[in-house]
Amino acid sequence: MPKIVGGSLAEHREQTRERIFAALARLAGERGYDAITLAEVAAAAEVGRTAMYNYFPDKESLLLAFAEHETGGYLRELTAALAELDNPVDKLATYVRLHIRVFATRHMPPSSALRPLLSEQGRSRVLDHVTELESTLRRVLAAGMDQGYLPSAELDALVPLVTASVSGRSLAGLDEPALAEATEHTVGFVLRGVGARLGPGGKPRKLPRR
């Protein structure tokens, strides 16, 4: 029986999962998701092969669990950050900043990297999480329009454009000053692109009534 790490079996299992996810992220960063095997992840996480299969019976189940773990944590962090703000333009700026920082500094797997490795059912599960992020963005943009801070626009067209602006290029590996500068350039680009207007000190301004 494996040595129990933590105060309970549940804590032990969670800590083991975290080690497995950390090993997967490290190996994927070095070689890509498609080039690594379940056995290699187990060895890197210092988990026995039999124990590994008890957690994740195949590579797809591991990739899905990892994607859901990372995306779920990001969604919780994003929801908490947006809840502290009232103005929809400030929320949009926060969405852009957090999205860039998470994908540049953490191990969020892009759906484009996972889709070729997954079954149709697996791809559908990954898409569900992407849809959750897009739904959050859609609500922020809709609130900006409803409250008069953004001009009316077709959300089905606008949401993919904003998503492409914040996900189109990787900023991973930049030092902190460079990442901060690139992030603020992107924030400014997105806010101008959706038609937001800022007053002194960057305070959002309502658009003139027509």
N, C-alpha and C positions, 0 to 999 in steps of 0.2 A: 504494500500500500504506500503511495507517495506521501512524503512528508507534507503536513498541512502548514501552509504559510498564511499567517493572519489569525484572527480570533475564531474563525468558524470555517466550515466547509464552503459556505457561500462566498466568504471573503477570499478564501484560497482560490476558488474557481474564477472569481472576478480578477484577481491579481494575475492569474495565469493567462487569462484572456488578454489582459493589457500587455503582458510580455509578448504574447503571440502577435498582437497587432503591431507593437513596436518593431518586432523583428520583420514582419511583413513590410512595413513602411520603409525600413532601412534597406532591405534587399530590393524592393521595387524602385527606390530612389537610385540605387546603384545600377540596376540591370533592366528595370521594367517589369510590369506584372506578368507578362506573358513568358518571361524567361526563367521564372523561379518555380520550384516544385514545393509540394506540401512538406516533403521530407526535409528540404533545405530550410524552410521556415521553422520547423520543429527543432532542428539542430541549432539554429541561430537563437531561438527562444529558450534553449536548454530544457526542452520538453521531450519526453520519451515519445517514440513514434506511436506506440499503442495509445498512450494518453492523448496524443494529438488527434487521433481518429475519434476519440471519445468526445472531443470538443467540436471538431470539424471533420466530417467523414470524407469530404472531398474539397478540392480547391475552390469550386464555385461557392460552396457554403461559407468558406473562409472569406472570400472576396465580398460576398453579400453582407456578412456580419460586420466586416471592417467598414464597408461603405456606410452601413446604417449606423454604426457606432459613431463615426466621425461626423456624418451629416446630422444625426440627432443632437450631438453636442453643440454643433454650430447653430442649429435652429433654436435651441434653448438659449444660447448666448445672444443670438440676434433678437429673439422675442423680448428678452429682459432689457436689452439696450434700447429697443424702440419704445418700450413701455414707459421709459423715463422721459420721453420727449412728447411735446404737444404738437409742434408745427410739422406738417407733412414734408416740407422742404428739408428741414433738419433731419427728419427720419430718413429721407432719401440719401442725404449726404452720409449719414451714419451707416446705412445699408451698404453703400459703395465702399466706404473705408473698411468696414469689418469684413466684407466679402474679399477684398483684395488682400488684407492682412492675413486672414485665415488661409487662403489658398497659397500665399507666398511664404508663410512661416510654419504652417502645419502640414499634415499629411493627408489632406482631403483628396481622395482619388477622383480625378475628372471622369465623368461618365463616359467620355469618348475613349478613355483608356480601358475601361472595363467591358463595354458593350461587346467587343469582338470575342471576349472570353466567356461570355455567359450564354445560357440557354434563353429561349424566348421568355420563359417565366422569370428568370433572373433579371433580364433586361427590363421587364415590366416593373419589378420591385425597385430597381434603381431609378427608373423614370418617376415612380411615385414620390421619391424624395426630391428630385429636381422640380417636380410640379409643386411641392410644398414651398420651396424657395421662390418660385415664380409667382405663386399665389400671394405670398407676403409682399413682394415687389408690386404686384398688381394693386393690392389694397392701398399701399402707400401712394402710388401714382393717382389712383381714383380719388383718394381723400384730398390730394393737392388740387385736383381739378374741381371737385365739389366745393372746396373752401375758397376757391378763387386765386390760388397761388400758382397754378399751372394752366396753360391754355388747354382747351378740350382737344383730345386726340383719340385715335382708335387704339385702345389698349392692346388688342391682339397684335398690332404692328409695333407698338412702342415698347412693350415688355421685352421682346427678343432683341431689340436694338440696344436697350440698356444692358441686358445680360451679356451681349456680345462685347460691349464696351468695357465691362469689368472682368470678363473672362477670356478675352481674346489673346492676351499675351501673358506669359509667366514672368513674375517679378521675383521669383525665388532666387536666393543667392545674393540679392542686393544688401548692402549694409544699411543700417537704420536710417541715416540721413538721406540716402538715395531712395530708399523705399518710401519714406515719408514724402519726399518731393514728388515722386512718381504718383503716389496716391492722391495728393492734392491736385495735381494736374488732371488726373482722371475725374476726380470729384467735380472740378470746375467744368470739364468737358461735358459730363453728364448733365449737370444742372443747366448749362447753356443749351444743350441739345433738347431738353424737355421744355425749355421756355421759362425757367424760373428766373426771378429777378431778385437781386440782393441789394440792400441798402447799406448804410454805413456800418462797419464792423461785421459785414457778412450777414446781417439780419434779413431774413426773407421778407419780401414785400408783396402785397397782393397786386394783381394785375389791374390796370384801369378797366372800369366797367365800360361795356360797349352799349 
